[in-house]
Amino acid sequence: MNEFTAHLFTVRQFSERHPWPSQSGLRWLIFNAQENGFSKCIVRIGRRVLIDERAFFRWAENHREAS
């Protein structure tokens, strides 16, 4: 496995690796990707949608609410 593919996961694989977000939460983010900026985190190959793990955590950090 090369460096690039080591960080791409299906929705199911990603949710098995990380407790948040749930599969349904990920699917909502993907469905609304153009509005919420999540399109930077996904790679579409045909009908398959893969989540770039590194991009996901950069996206989550950029959407963190100030406490």
DSSP file (Angstrom, degrees, kcal/mol; ACC not computed):
  #  RESIDUE AA STRUCTURE BP1 BP2  ACC     N-H-->O    O-->H-N    N-H-->O    O-->H-N    TCO  KAPPA ALPHA  PHI   PSI    X-CA   Y-CA   Z-CA
    1    1 A M              0   0    0      0, 0.0     2,-0.1     0, 0.0     0, 0.0   0.000 360.0 360.0 360.0 129.1    0.0    0.0    0.0
    2    2 A N     >  -     0   0    0      1,-0.1     4,-1.4     0, 0.0     0, 0.0  -0.298 360.0 -96.3 -86.2 176.0    1.5    3.4   -1.0
    3    3 A E  T  4 S+     0   0    0      1,-0.2     4,-0.2     2,-0.2    -1,-0.1   0.855 119.1  50.0 -60.7 -38.7    1.3    6.6    1.1
    4    4 A F  T >4 S+     0   0    0      1,-0.2     3,-1.5     2,-0.2    -1,-0.2   0.956 111.9  43.6 -68.8 -51.6   -1.7    8.0   -0.8
    5    5 A T  G >4 S+     0   0    0      1,-0.3     3,-1.4     2,-0.2    -1,-0.2   0.707  97.4  76.0 -70.7 -18.5   -4.0    5.0   -0.6
    6    6 A A  G 3< S+     0   0    0     -4,-1.4    -1,-0.3     1,-0.3    -2,-0.2   0.654  99.8  44.6 -65.8 -13.0   -3.2    4.3    3.1
    7    7 A H  G <  S+     0   0    0     -3,-1.5    46,-3.2    -4,-0.2     2,-0.5   0.218  91.2  94.5-118.3  14.6   -5.4    7.3    4.0
    8    8 A L  E <   +A   52   0A   0     -3,-1.4     2,-0.3    44,-0.2    44,-0.2  -0.930  50.0 171.3-109.5 128.9   -8.4    6.7    1.8
    9    9 A F  E     -A   51   0A   0     42,-2.0    42,-3.7    -2,-0.5     2,-0.0  -0.969  32.7-117.8-137.1 148.6  -11.3    4.8    3.4
   10   10 A T     >  -     0   0    0     -2,-0.3     4,-2.8    40,-0.2     5,-0.2  -0.293  45.0 -99.4 -69.9 169.2  -14.9    3.9    2.5
   11   11 A V  H  > S+     0   0    0     38,-0.4     4,-2.4     1,-0.2     5,-0.2   0.924 125.8  47.9 -57.6 -45.1  -17.6    5.3    4.8
   12   12 A R  H  > S+     0   0    0      2,-0.2     4,-1.7     1,-0.2    -1,-0.2   0.934 112.5  47.3 -63.1 -47.3  -17.8    2.0    6.6
   13   13 A Q  H  > S+     0   0    0      1,-0.2     4,-1.5     2,-0.2    -1,-0.2   0.906 112.3  50.5 -61.4 -42.0  -14.0    1.6    7.0
   14   14 A F  H  X S+     0   0    0     -4,-2.8     4,-2.0     1,-0.2     3,-0.3   0.927 110.4  48.2 -63.6 -44.3  -13.7    5.2    8.3
   15   15 A S  H  < S+     0   0    0     -4,-2.4    -1,-0.2     1,-0.2    -2,-0.2   0.773 108.7  54.7 -70.4 -23.9  -16.5    4.7   10.9
   16   16 A E  H  < S+     0   0    0     -4,-1.7    -1,-0.2    -5,-0.2    -2,-0.2   0.815 112.8  43.5 -73.8 -30.0  -14.9    1.5   12.1
   17   17 A R  H  < S+     0   0    0     -4,-1.5    -2,-0.2    -3,-0.3    -1,-0.2   0.788 121.0  38.1 -81.6 -30.4  -11.6    3.4   12.6
   18   18 A H     <  -     0   0    0     -4,-2.0    -1,-0.2    -5,-0.1     0, 0.0  -0.976  65.4-146.0-130.6 134.6  -13.1    6.5   14.3
   19   19 A P  S    S+     0   0    0      0, 0.0    -1,-0.1     0, 0.0    -4,-0.1   0.722  74.6  87.3 -71.9 -20.1  -16.0    6.7   16.8
   20   20 A W  S    S+     0   0    0      1,-0.1     2,-0.1     2,-0.1     3,-0.0  -0.993  78.3  25.0-132.8 140.3  -17.1   10.1   15.3
   21   21 A P  S    S-     0   0    0      0, 0.0    -3,-0.1     0, 0.0    -1,-0.1   0.682  83.2-130.3 -81.7 167.2  -18.9   10.8   13.1
   22   22 A S     >  -     0   0    0     -2,-0.1     4,-2.6     1,-0.1     5,-0.2  -0.171  30.7 -99.9 -69.1 171.0  -21.3    7.9   12.6
   23   23 A Q  H  > S+     0   0    0      1,-0.2     4,-2.4     2,-0.2     5,-0.2   0.916 126.8  48.3 -59.4 -43.0  -21.9    6.3    9.2
   24   24 A S  H  > S+     0   0    0      1,-0.2     4,-2.0     2,-0.2    -1,-0.2   0.883 110.4  52.0 -67.7 -35.6  -25.1    8.3    8.8
   25   25 A G  H  > S+     0   0    0      2,-0.2     4,-2.2     1,-0.2    -2,-0.2   0.904 110.2  48.5 -64.3 -41.4  -23.3   11.4    9.9
   26   26 A L  H  X S+     0   0    0     -4,-2.6     4,-2.6     2,-0.2    -2,-0.2   0.910 109.7  51.9 -63.4 -42.5  -20.6   10.9    7.3
   27   27 A R  H  X S+     0   0    0     -4,-2.4     4,-2.5     1,-0.2    -1,-0.2   0.871 108.9  50.8 -64.1 -35.5  -23.3   10.2    4.6
   28   28 A W  H  X S+     0   0    0     -4,-2.0     4,-1.9     2,-0.2    -1,-0.2   0.920 110.3  49.4 -65.4 -43.8  -25.0   13.5    5.6
   29   29 A L  H  < S+     0   0    0     -4,-2.2     7,-0.2     1,-0.2     9,-0.2   0.907 113.1  47.2 -60.6 -41.9  -21.6   15.4    5.3
   30   30 A I  H >< S+     0   0    0     -4,-2.6     3,-1.5     1,-0.2     4,-0.2   0.918 110.3  51.7 -66.1 -44.1  -21.0   13.8    1.9
   31   31 A F  H 3< S+     0   0    0     -4,-2.5     3,-0.3     1,-0.3    -1,-0.2   0.861 119.2  36.6 -60.5 -36.3  -24.6   14.6    0.6
   32   32 A N  T >X S+     0   0    0     -4,-1.9     4,-2.0     1,-0.2     3,-0.9   0.059  81.0 124.7-103.2  22.7  -24.1   18.2    1.7
   33   33 A A  H <>  +     0   0    0     -3,-1.5     6,-1.3     1,-0.3     4,-1.1   0.808  68.9  54.6 -58.3 -35.6  -20.4   18.4    0.7
   34   34 A Q  H 34 S+     0   0    0     -3,-0.3    -1,-0.3    -4,-0.2    -2,-0.1   0.850 114.1  41.2 -68.9 -31.9  -20.8   21.4   -1.7
   35   35 A E  H <4 S+     0   0    0     -3,-0.9    -2,-0.2     1,-0.1    -1,-0.2   0.810 121.6  38.2 -84.0 -31.2  -22.5   23.5    1.0
   36   36 A N  H  < S-     0   0    0     -4,-2.0    -2,-0.2    -7,-0.2    -3,-0.2   0.384 106.1-113.3-106.6   4.2  -20.3   22.6    4.0
   37   37 A G  S >< S+     0   0    0     -4,-1.1     3,-1.3    -5,-0.2    -3,-0.1   0.519  79.0 126.4  80.3   4.3  -16.8   22.3    2.4
   38   38 A F  G >   +     0   0    0     -5,-0.4     3,-2.4    -6,-0.3     4,-0.4   0.616  48.9  87.2 -71.8 -11.3  -16.6   18.6    2.9
   39   39 A S  G >  S+     0   0    0     -6,-1.3     3,-0.7     1,-0.3    -1,-0.3   0.752  78.7  65.5 -60.3 -22.3  -15.9   18.1   -0.8
   40   40 A K  G <  S+     0   0    0     -3,-1.3    -1,-0.3     1,-0.2    -2,-0.2   0.653 100.7  51.9 -69.8 -15.1  -12.2   18.6    0.1
   41   41 A C  G <  S+     0   0    0     -3,-2.4    11,-3.4    -4,-0.1     2,-0.3   0.495  99.1  74.4-101.2  -6.6  -12.3   15.4    2.1
   42   42 A I  E <   -B   51   0A   0     -3,-0.7     2,-0.5    -4,-0.4     9,-0.2  -0.834  54.0-161.0-118.4 150.3  -13.8   13.0   -0.4
   43   43 A V  E     -B   50   0A   0      7,-2.7     7,-2.9    -2,-0.3     2,-0.5  -0.995  15.2-154.4-123.5 122.0  -12.5   11.3   -3.5
   44   44 A R  E     +B   49   0A   0     -2,-0.5     2,-0.5     5,-0.2     5,-0.2  -0.866  15.8 176.0-101.3 127.1  -15.1   10.0   -6.0
   45   45 A I  E >   -B   48   0A   0      3,-2.6     3,-1.9    -2,-0.5     2,-0.3  -0.908  69.6 -53.8-128.5 101.7  -14.2    7.1   -8.2
   46   46 A G  T 3  S-     0   0    0     -2,-0.5     0, 0.0     1,-0.3     0, 0.0  -0.525 120.5 -23.1  63.5-127.9  -17.3    6.1  -10.2
   47   47 A R  T 3  S+     0   0    0     -2,-0.3    -1,-0.3    -3,-0.1     2,-0.2   0.603 118.1 101.6 -87.1 -13.0  -20.0    5.6   -7.6
   48   48 A R  E <   - B   0  45A   0     -3,-1.9    -3,-2.6   -38,-0.0     2,-0.5  -0.530  56.7-159.1 -77.7 136.8  -17.6    4.9   -4.8
   49   49 A V  E     - B   0  44A   0     -2,-0.2   -38,-0.4    -5,-0.2     2,-0.4  -0.974   8.2-169.6-116.7 124.2  -16.9    7.6   -2.4
   50   50 A L  E     - B   0  43A   0     -7,-2.9    -7,-2.7    -2,-0.5     2,-0.5  -0.889  15.2-136.3-113.7 145.1  -13.7    7.5   -0.4
   51   51 A I  E     -AB   9  42A   0    -42,-3.7   -42,-2.0    -2,-0.4     2,-0.8  -0.878  11.0-137.9-103.6 127.2  -12.8    9.7    2.6
   52   52 A D  E  >  -A    8   0A   0    -11,-3.4     4,-2.5    -2,-0.5   -44,-0.2  -0.753  14.2-156.4 -82.4 110.4   -9.3   11.2    2.8
   53   53 A E  H  > S+     0   0    0    -46,-3.2     4,-1.9    -2,-0.8     5,-0.2   0.890  89.7  47.9 -59.9 -44.1   -8.5   10.7    6.5
   54   54 A R  H  > S+     0   0    0    -47,-0.3     4,-1.8     1,-0.2    -1,-0.2   0.934 112.9  48.0 -63.5 -45.5   -5.9   13.5    6.6
   55   55 A A  H  > S+     0   0    0      1,-0.2     4,-2.7     2,-0.2    -2,-0.2   0.867 107.6  57.8 -63.9 -36.0   -8.2   16.0    4.9
   56   56 A F  H  X S+     0   0    0     -4,-2.5     4,-2.8   -15,-0.2    -1,-0.2   0.935 107.8  45.1 -59.5 -46.9  -11.1   15.0    7.2
   57   57 A F  H  X S+     0   0    0     -4,-1.9     4,-1.9     2,-0.2    -1,-0.2   0.833 112.5  51.0 -71.7 -30.5   -9.2   16.0   10.3
   58   58 A R  H  X S+     0   0    0     -4,-1.8     4,-2.0     2,-0.2    -1,-0.2   0.922 112.4  48.0 -65.4 -43.5   -8.0   19.3    8.7
   59   59 A W  H  X S+     0   0    0     -4,-2.7     4,-1.1     1,-0.2    -2,-0.2   0.925 111.3  49.7 -61.6 -45.8  -11.6   20.0    7.8
   60   60 A A  H  < S+     0   0    0     -4,-2.8     3,-0.5     1,-0.2     4,-0.2   0.899 110.0  51.0 -61.9 -40.9  -12.8   19.2   11.4
   61   61 A E  H >< S+     0   0    0     -4,-1.9     3,-1.0     1,-0.2    -1,-0.2   0.890 108.9  51.2 -64.1 -39.0  -10.1   21.4   12.9
   62   62 A N  H 3< S+     0   0    0     -4,-2.0    -1,-0.2     1,-0.2    -2,-0.2   0.706 111.5  48.5 -71.7 -18.8  -11.2   24.3   10.6
   63   63 A H  T 3< S+     0   0    0     -4,-1.1    -1,-0.2    -3,-0.5    -2,-0.2   0.280  80.5 128.7-103.5   9.7  -14.8   23.9   11.7
   64   64 A R    <   -     0   0    0     -3,-1.0     2,-0.3    -4,-0.2    -3,-0.1  -0.441  58.6-127.5 -65.5 134.5  -14.1   23.7   15.4
   65   65 A E        -     0   0    0     -2,-0.1     2,-0.2     1,-0.1    -1,-0.1  -0.646  24.4-111.1 -83.2 140.7  -16.2   26.1   17.4
   66   66 A A              0   0    0     -2,-0.3    -1,-0.1     1,-0.1     0, 0.0  -0.494 360.0 360.0 -69.3 137.0  -14.4   28.5   19.7
   67   67 A S              0   0    0     -2,-0.2    -1,-0.1    -3,-0.0    -2,-0.0   0.444 360.0 360.0-104.9 360.0  -15.1   27.7   23.3
